[in-house]
Amino acid sequence: MLTELKVPTHLARNHPALRKRGAVRTGKLLIEKATRIAGVGTLADKRVLDIGCGTRFTTSIINKNIPIGSYTGVDVNKSVIDFLKNQVEANDERFDYAHWDVENALYNKTGKPFNEQSEFAIDPSRRFDLIWMFSVITHQYPEETSALLKILRHYAAPEGLLLFTAIIDAGVDKFIDAFEDQPLMMAAYQNEYLLELVDSAGWTVEKSLPRDTENHPPLHQDVLLCSVK
Ligand SMILES: C[S@@+](CC[C@H](N)C(=O)[O-])C[C@H]1O[C@@H](n2cnc3c(N)ncnc32)[C@H](O)[C@@H]1O
């Protein structure tokens, strides 16, 4: 079992302000908060699927010794996944990773466009107790959000939960991509519209929490916790 992971700076996928506060530390705080919100007590017996995983949570789990049943990370960034496969998956059986080469206007411009029918990077027979996406829906068009939510529904165990963050803005008419010259740098959703996408993908919203106001910069945007419908 690995006890330390060092990530090269160019593979850290977080906002510089967050990195300054310590990616490992904020990752630990977020995992603890997600665990509390999901009401699961500990992740020691949970199979976690992290979409848009980057390197932060892997590093926190290893370096802060956070108990976890298993952790599966998926990302569109091949360099990140190659690093994690070589350094982590190969040395610690709790972890596995998959590269999903789909298009994202901010993170993977050359990937293939995807929809709910697209082949996903994970074996379709696998099921997970907790699926999470932190700062991922913040960078998706509505069609992509809808497709992701539908694809992930298939991977939830019968009592499985999905927790994700998004920017919810009452002043938005359905959806806005905030910066014209930086596609998907900041995608914001109207609450009712996001709830429609969640509902039509087969999830029930169990809890919703506002963005973090205790930390600067905030630890997370608005949070939705969903169960299988
Ligand atoms: C802002 S970073 C957040 C990383 C990590 N979730 C965290 O909170 O530390 C967004 C991540 O999502 C990944 N990503 C974007 N669209 C994706 C998609 N459709 N599927 C999987 N990963 C995606 C990016 O490559 C990037 O690593």
The ligand as a MOL file (V3000), in Angstrom:
LIG
                    3D

  0  0  0     0  0            999 V3000
M  V30 BEGIN CTAB
M  V30 COUNTS 27 29 0 0 0
M  V30 BEGIN ATOM
M  V30 1 C -11.2380 21.5210 -12.3680 0
M  V30 2 S -10.5630 19.9470 -12.6250 0 CHG=1
M  V30 3 C -11.0850 19.1180 -11.1290 0
M  V30 4 C -10.2420 17.9200 -10.7880 0
M  V30 5 C -10.7200 17.1460 -9.5550 0
M  V30 6 N -12.0800 16.7150 -9.6820 0
M  V30 7 C -10.5500 17.9920 -8.3050 0
M  V30 8 O -11.5640 18.5320 -7.7970 0
M  V30 9 O -9.4320 18.1090 -7.8330 0 CHG=-1
M  V30 10 C -11.6390 19.2310 -13.8440 0
M  V30 11 C -11.1730 17.8550 -14.2940 0
M  V30 12 O -12.2160 17.2270 -15.0580 0
M  V30 13 C -11.6530 16.5920 -16.1900 0
M  V30 14 N -12.7590 16.4380 -17.1600 0
M  V30 15 C -13.4050 17.4060 -17.8430 0
M  V30 16 N -14.4070 16.8760 -18.5760 0
M  V30 17 C -14.4070 15.5390 -18.3390 0
M  V30 18 C -15.2060 14.4540 -18.7870 0
M  V30 19 N -16.2130 14.6240 -19.6470 0
M  V30 20 N -14.9350 13.2100 -18.3160 0
M  V30 21 C -13.9140 13.0080 -17.4550 0
M  V30 22 N -13.1010 14.0060 -17.0020 0
M  V30 23 C -13.3520 15.2580 -17.4290 0
M  V30 24 C -10.5000 17.5150 -16.5700 0
M  V30 25 O -9.5310 16.8900 -17.3690 0
M  V30 26 C -9.9530 17.8950 -15.1960 0
M  V30 27 O -8.9940 16.9670 -14.7310 0
M  V30 END ATOM
M  V30 BEGIN BOND
M  V30 1 1 1 2
M  V30 2 1 2 3
M  V30 3 1 2 10
M  V30 4 1 3 4
M  V30 5 1 4 5
M  V30 6 1 5 6
M  V30 7 1 5 7
M  V30 8 2 7 8
M  V30 9 1 7 9
M  V30 10 1 10 11
M  V30 11 1 11 12
M  V30 12 1 11 26
M  V30 13 1 12 13
M  V30 14 1 13 14
M  V30 15 1 13 24
M  V30 16 1 14 15
M  V30 17 1 14 23
M  V30 18 2 15 16
M  V30 19 1 16 17
M  V30 20 1 17 18
M  V30 21 2 17 23
M  V30 22 1 18 19
M  V30 23 2 18 20
M  V30 24 1 20 21
M  V30 25 2 21 22
M  V30 26 1 22 23
M  V30 27 1 24 25
M  V30 28 1 24 26
M  V30 29 1 26 27
M  V30 END BOND
M  V30 END CTAB
M  END
